[in-house]
Amino acid sequence: MTDPNARKQQWTLWYIFAAALGVLLVQEFWTTYRQVETIPYSQFEQLVSDGKVAQVTVGQDTITGALKAPTHDGKSYFATARVDPELAEKLAAKGVTVTGAPSGGIVSTILSWILPVFVFYLLWSFLFRRMAERQGLGGLMSIGKSKAKVYVETDTKVTFADVAGADEAKFELQEVVNFLKDPKAYGRLGARIPKGILLIGPPGTGKTLMARAVAGEAGVAFFSISGSEFVEMFVGVGAARVRDLFEQARKAAPCIIFIDELDALGRSRSVGNLVGGYDEKEQTLNQLLAELDGFDPSSGVILLAATNRPEVLDPALLRPGRFDRQVLIDRPDRKGRVEILKVHVSKIRLAPSVSLDDIAGLTTGFTGADLANLVNEAAIIATRRNAEDVSLDDFTNAIERIVAGLEKKSRVLNPEEKRRVAYHEMGHALVAASLSGVDPVLKVSIIPRGVGALGYTIQRPTEDRFLLSQTDLQNRIAVLMGGRAAESLVFAGEVSTGAADDLQRATEIAFEMVTRYGMAGTTGQRTYLPPQQPFLGAPAIERPNASEETLREIDVESRDLVDRAFKRAVTILRERRNDLEAGANLLLSKETITVEDFSPLRQPDGSTTVKPGREIPSAKGGRDIQPAAFKPLP
């Protein structure tokens, strides 16, 4: 293999030689040009008569020659226009001086061709190329070149210390770092590094940051490109860019190639699909597969890719020998959230009394990007109130603002609407406080927020939960129906549109209990829905794969689950009618109350150490805030 440095040195010598030759030619041309004098034809005849001309070259339009002795200004050569002898005699007889500029020769001829071409090239460069770049076409000479952004070690400036909350992923990727630093020592037992590593996980969990951290830890070049940048309107461009990317990477080895949003490039190929755009994507994918087969990871080139939709990738990408390893970067747990918060709060002025563990308890289900946004919003709120530092209240307000929306102080409810919303929200809160195993209530408010939310109830999960029992789901349906139950109880069975979103989410839980989790007696221990997508999630309600008779049983069982939960909520509120009235009146007077303001909101175990959790919007009538893991887990 040719040494790139030796090749570069060879080209440098050629450049020096060509530059020196060009300088000599220009100097020779300029010297000759300065020794030539353009003279009138009549003066040429006089010089001939005087015997001062040494030699003459007669051309079609010009006469050039050399003088026997230089003129007083040092010119040794002359040039004049050729004139017909008869015409010259007639003009001389009348005393007319014949002058004429000789043809410019080969120089003017070349310029007459080059100058128009150069003008058109300038017009193309400044007009057409700019228009093409605005349309995303780029220069025609670079259309097959890779658009990867190249970062050297000093540009990356990201290490594993900057990535928190993903210890397992860092452990898996540490092997890549060790290999890039010392490939010989790593392969002493015959092991080989995986050719490709696929980072999968929900949006915002730090997949791109993790890839850059690997490059920063290893101290190697980092080629970063999005999967969509391979695809253009011209056929074959994507494949050419894949080839060019891997060729650049081989020259820069050791290095890392990172393809973000791999699903834009590596979607599963459709059989018999000959539509142009899809056919072009398939050619690009085929070229990527060929490159993965063709390059040797021992050369120091590692391919990393990231996606939040691994289920749509082509199986050929995921087979051993291509993307050998899949690393999951999931939402952080409570400990991981604390570590992520430490990274982000280092950039703000935090109050000494703020506990990061408390903030981590407020943010169940938040990703790394969510936590970064939370810290920024809290700092903005503290700045707006001219505070010296960021307090826990600022974080609480930031959470409410992010997940519930801005307060709509301009949205004024009439007294009857305000009273109905107060009973609705207090119904949610009291039902939640009456059931064991339900996330504790922290705050109840009738201040409108966001789009169409006239009130909200905040619940906080006491811990991260990954498994829900049948009783847990039934309790959650009962809490959702608490608002509608309170309206029905207080307003003599007359309900409003405020429970629209509550009904929607209660129906989703009941439907999944029957169709996905086998928690209904009449439909049996089986599932009727396809598997959920790992990260993006399936539609809220899908049509089950069942007969018409079974579909009716599913509808009846789902309806019965919601009806039983509604009756259960009505029973609880009827028994606690005095608390319902007192809580609604207090809510009407203060608009926002916490568990410290109203002791009946405490759960049966008497717990008061509750913190706000994630909020899930409600339509029109209210916003009932549930934990982030509210939706049944797969």
Buried (B, 14 or more C-beta within 10 A) or exposed (E): EEEEEEEEEEEEEEEEEEEEEEEEEEEEEEEEEEEBBBBBBBBBBEBEEEEEBEEEEEEEEBBBBBBEEEEEEEBBBBBBBBBEEEEBEEBBEEEEEBBBEBBEEEEEEEEEEEEEEEEEEEEEEEEEBEEBEEEEBBEEEEBBBBBBEBBEBEBBEBBBEBBBBBBEBBEBBEBBBBBBBEBEEBBEEEEEBBBBBBBBBBEBBBBBBBBBBBBBBBBBBBBBBBBEBBBBEEEBBBBBBBBBBBEBBBEBBBBBBBBBBBBBBBBBBEEEEEEEEEBBBBBBBBBBBBBBEEBEBBBBBBBBBBBBBBBEBBEBBBEEEBBBBBBBBBBBBBBBBBBBBEBBBEEBEBBEEBEBEBBBBBBBBBBBBBBBBBBBBBBEBBEEEEBEBBBBBBBBBBBBBBBBBEBBEEEEBEEEBBBBBBBBBBBBBBBBBBBEEBBBBBBBBBBBBBEBBBBBBBBBBBEBBEEBEEEBBBBBBBBBBBBBBBBBBBBEEEBBEBBBBBBBBBBBBBBBBBBBBBBBEEBEEEBBBEEBBBBEEBEEBBEBEBEEEBBEBBEBBBEBBBEBBBEBBBBBBEEBEEBBEBBBBBBBEBBBBBBEBBEBBBBEEEEBEBBBBBBBBBBBBBBBBBBBBBBBEE
